[in-house]
Amino acid sequence: MISRNQLKRLHSTIVKPYIYNKGLRSLCSTSIKFHRVQHDTKQEPETHFGFKNVPESMKENLVGQVFENVATKYDVMNDAMSLGVHRLWKDHFIRTMAPGPGTKLLDVAGGTGDIAMGFLNYCKEIHGDASAQVTLLDINPKMLEVGKKRFAKSSYNHTSQATFEIGNAENLSSIPSNSFDVYTIAFGIRNCTHIDRVLHEAYRTLKPGGRFMCLEFGKVQNPLISSIYNFYSFQIIPVIGQIIAADRDSYQYLVESIRRFPSQEQFAEMIKDAGFTIVGDGWEDLTFGIVAFHSGFKL
């Protein structure tokens, strides 16, 4: 029989490190319940959730809770955190893609739909094309719902150009092999538990000659810029999250997740290991390396 004092010690040493915000407290409704989970998963490999280590089976739910919390404020927060610069990054991303008429895009972790919308707008404005198609896939229903609402207000509503699907980037079982011209994932891959599985699924679903494109946060090499960036990330962004989204902890996680993501060089090697052919270094630094644009081809 576990004494009350033992339960208190168990709660303070094991349960608290996994609590990020009120929305995550449901993971540990009682100390005994969480103790059983720990017992079942103690031999399980661990991964990172921000700066904390958690059993791999827990990360997907923890990340899911973060994005459920921020879904309705996600786009507003992106503008606030980046001072609008994220729009320039994404515009450059689409223009570098330079999709032609009839291009089929799989936009994974597509969330609120800004990459998918930018892709279709480019095809329409540059080529006068209405045959390009995008499948917007996200694991989080609330994020996907925001994307659906964005498209419902656009000229693409009630057309076959945009479809929406709930799915896991690590296992795209609903997506046939060799079926898309371009695969994009913007600011999403760092939240996945097994990045290597995501990359292999990207390779599988692309047609021969298809292109993998990833926009993700990187490592800043300039010491002065890096120190300013770190101060802004850890001292300012969580405060903005609290003011705009009433959620400091989710944005604390997002900042920490950026620091745990591999460097540009390491990620480029992972892309090559998945079978992709890269050109040059395989990435382009944007805004001093705060963001990196990675690319690979299925040849």
C-alpha positions in Angstrom: 0.0 0.0 0.0 1.4 3.4 -1.0 1.4 6.0 1.8 0.1 9.5 1.3 3.7 10.9 1.8 5.0 8.5 -0.9 2.3 9.7 -3.3 3.3 13.3 -2.6 6.9 12.6 -3.3 6.0 10.7 -6.4 3.9 13.6 -7.7 6.6 16.2 -7.1 9.5 14.2 -8.7 7.8 12.5 -11.6 4.5 14.1 -12.5 5.4 17.8 -12.3 8.1 17.7 -15.0 5.5 16.6 -17.5 3.0 19.3 -16.8 3.3 22.2 -19.2 0.0 24.0 -18.8 -3.5 23.5 -17.6 -4.5 21.8 -20.8 -1.9 19.1 -20.2 -2.9 18.4 -16.6 -5.4 15.8 -17.8 -2.4 13.6 -18.5 -2.0 13.1 -14.7 -5.4 13.3 -13.1 -4.1 11.2 -10.2 -0.6 10.3 -9.1 -1.5 6.6 -9.0 -2.7 6.7 -12.6 0.4 8.3 -13.8 2.5 5.9 -11.8 1.0 3.0 -13.8 1.8 4.8 -17.0 5.4 5.2 -15.9 5.6 1.5 -15.0 4.3 0.5 -18.4 6.6 2.8 -20.4 9.8 2.8 -18.2 11.7 0.6 -20.8 10.4 2.7 -23.7 12.9 5.0 -25.6 12.6 8.6 -24.7 12.5 11.7 -26.9 12.4 15.4 -26.2 9.4 17.6 -25.6 11.0 21.0 -25.4 13.9 20.7 -22.9 12.3 17.8 -21.2 12.6 14.1 -22.0 9.4 12.1 -22.2 8.6 8.5 -23.4 8.2 8.5 -27.1 4.5 7.4 -26.9 3.7 10.6 -25.0 5.1 13.2 -27.3 2.4 13.1 -29.9 -0.3 13.8 -27.4 1.7 16.5 -25.7 2.4 18.3 -29.0 -1.2 17.8 -30.0 -2.4 19.6 -26.8 0.0 22.5 -27.6 -1.5 23.0 -31.0 -5.1 22.6 -29.8 -4.4 25.4 -27.4 -2.9 27.8 -30.0 -4.8 26.9 -33.2 -7.2 29.9 -33.3 -4.4 32.4 -32.5 -1.7 30.6 -34.6 -1.6 33.0 -37.5 -1.9 36.1 -35.3 1.0 34.9 -33.2 3.2 34.2 -36.2 2.7 37.8 -37.3 3.5 39.1 -33.8 6.5 36.8 -33.1 8.2 37.4 -36.4 7.0 41.0 -36.9 5.4 39.8 -40.1 8.7 38.4 -41.6 7.3 34.8 -41.7 5.2 36.0 -44.7 8.4 36.9 -46.6 9.9 33.5 -45.7 6.9 31.7 -47.0 6.6 33.8 -50.1 10.2 33.0 -51.0 9.5 29.4 -50.3 6.7 29.3 -52.8 8.5 31.4 -55.4 11.5 29.1 -55.2 9.2 26.1 -55.7 8.0 27.8 -58.8 5.2 25.3 -59.4 4.0 24.8 -63.0 0.4 24.3 -64.2 -1.1 21.1 -62.9 1.4 20.6 -60.1 0.2 18.3 -57.3 1.3 19.4 -53.8 1.2 17.5 -50.6 1.4 20.0 -47.8 2.1 18.1 -44.5 1.6 19.8 -41.2 -0.3 22.3 -43.3 -2.3 23.6 -40.4 -3.9 26.9 -41.1 -3.3 26.6 -44.8 -1.0 29.6 -45.7 1.5 27.5 -47.7 -1.4 25.7 -49.5 -3.1 29.0 -50.3 0.2 30.6 -51.4 0.8 27.7 -53.8 -2.6 27.9 -55.5 -2.4 31.7 -55.7 1.0 31.4 -57.4 -0.3 29.0 -60.0 -3.3 31.2 -60.6 -1.4 34.5 -60.8 1.7 33.3 -62.7 0.2 30.7 -65.0 -3.6 31.5 -65.0 -3.8 27.9 -63.9 -6.8 26.3 -62.2 -5.6 22.7 -62.5 -3.0 22.7 -59.7 -4.1 20.7 -56.7 -3.0 20.6 -53.0 -3.8 18.1 -50.3 -3.5 19.8 -47.0 -2.7 17.2 -44.3 -2.4 17.8 -40.5 -2.5 15.5 -37.5 -4.4 18.2 -35.4 -8.1 18.6 -36.2 -8.3 22.1 -34.7 -5.4 23.3 -36.9 -7.0 21.7 -39.9 -10.3 23.4 -39.1 -8.6 26.8 -39.2 -7.3 25.9 -42.7 -10.7 24.9 -43.9 -12.2 28.2 -42.8 -9.5 30.1 -44.6 -10.3 28.2 -47.9 -14.0 28.6 -47.3 -13.6 32.3 -47.7 -11.5 32.0 -50.9 -12.2 31.4 -54.6 -11.0 27.8 -54.1 -14.1 26.9 -52.1 -16.2 24.2 -53.7 -13.5 23.4 -56.2 -11.4 20.2 -56.5 -8.1 22.2 -56.1 -7.9 21.8 -52.3 -8.6 18.8 -50.2 -8.1 18.3 -46.4 -7.0 15.3 -44.6 -6.2 14.3 -41.0 -3.0 12.3 -41.0 0.3 11.6 -39.3 3.5 12.7 -41.1 5.3 9.6 -39.8 2.8 7.2 -41.4 1.0 8.5 -44.5 -0.9 5.3 -45.0 -3.7 7.0 -46.9 -1.3 8.5 -49.5 -0.2 6.3 -52.4 3.4 6.0 -53.3 4.8 8.1 -56.2 1.7 10.4 -56.3 2.8 14.0 -55.7 5.1 16.4 -57.5 6.1 18.4 -54.4 6.0 17.7 -50.7 6.1 20.6 -48.3 6.4 20.8 -44.5 6.7 24.3 -43.0 7.6 24.7 -39.3 6.2 21.3 -38.5 8.8 18.6 -38.7 10.6 19.6 -35.5 7.4 18.6 -33.6 7.5 15.0 -34.9 8.8 12.2 -32.8 10.7 10.4 -35.5 12.0 12.8 -38.1 13.6 10.0 -40.1 10.2 8.3 -40.6 8.7 11.6 -41.8 11.5 12.0 -44.4 11.1 8.4 -45.6 7.4 8.9 -46.0 8.0 12.1 -47.9 10.3 10.2 -50.3 7.8 7.4 -50.8 4.9 9.7 -51.6 6.8 11.8 -54.2 6.9 10.9 -57.8 10.3 10.3 -59.4 11.8 13.7 -60.0 9.6 15.2 -57.2 10.8 17.7 -54.7 10.9 17.7 -50.9 10.8 21.2 -49.4 11.0 22.1 -45.7 10.9 25.4 -44.0 12.2 25.2 -40.4 14.0 27.1 -37.8 17.8 26.8 -37.8 20.9 27.7 -35.9 22.2 31.3 -36.0 26.0 31.3 -36.3 26.7 35.0 -35.8 27.4 35.4 -32.0 25.9 38.8 -31.6 22.7 38.0 -33.6 22.5 34.7 -31.7 22.5 36.4 -28.3 19.9 38.9 -29.4 17.8 36.1 -30.9 18.1 33.9 -27.7 17.0 36.8 -25.5 14.0 37.6 -27.8 13.0 33.9 -28.0 13.1 33.1 -24.3 12.2 36.4 -22.7 9.8 38.0 -25.2 8.0 35.3 -27.2 6.4 33.5 -24.2 5.2 36.9 -22.9 3.7 37.7 -26.3 2.0 34.2 -26.2 0.5 35.1 -22.8 -0.8 38.5 -24.0 -2.2 37.4 -27.3 -3.1 33.7 -26.9 -3.3 33.6 -23.1 -0.9 30.7 -23.2 2.7 31.3 -22.1 3.6 27.6 -21.7 2.8 26.5 -25.2 5.1 29.2 -26.7 7.8 28.3 -24.1 7.6 24.8 -25.6 7.8 26.1 -29.2 10.9 28.1 -28.4 12.5 25.1 -26.7 11.6 22.8 -29.6 13.5 25.1 -31.9 16.7 24.7 -29.9 16.4 20.9 -29.8 16.0 20.6 -33.6 19.2 19.5 -35.5 21.5 22.0 -37.1 21.2 22.8 -40.8 24.2 20.5 -41.6 22.7 17.6 -39.5 19.3 18.0 -41.0 20.7 18.0 -44.6 22.4 14.7 -43.8 19.2 13.2 -42.6 17.5 14.3 -45.9 20.3 12.6 -47.8 20.0 9.5 -45.7 16.3 9.2 -46.6 17.3 8.9 -50.2 17.0 12.4 -51.5 19.6 14.1 -53.8 20.5 17.6 -52.6 22.0 20.4 -54.6 25.0 22.2 -53.0 24.7 22.4 -49.2 21.0 21.4 -49.4 19.7 24.4 -47.6 19.5 28.2 -47.7 19.7 30.4 -44.6 17.1 33.1 -44.2 17.4 36.1 -41.8 20.8 35.1 -40.5 19.9 31.4 -40.2 16.9 32.0 -37.9 15.1 30.0 -40.5 16.5 27.5 -43.1 14.9 26.4 -46.3 15.9 22.7 -47.0 15.3 21.0 -50.3 15.9 17.5 -51.9 14.9 15.7 -55.0 13.7 12.1 -55.6 15.9 11.1 -58.5 
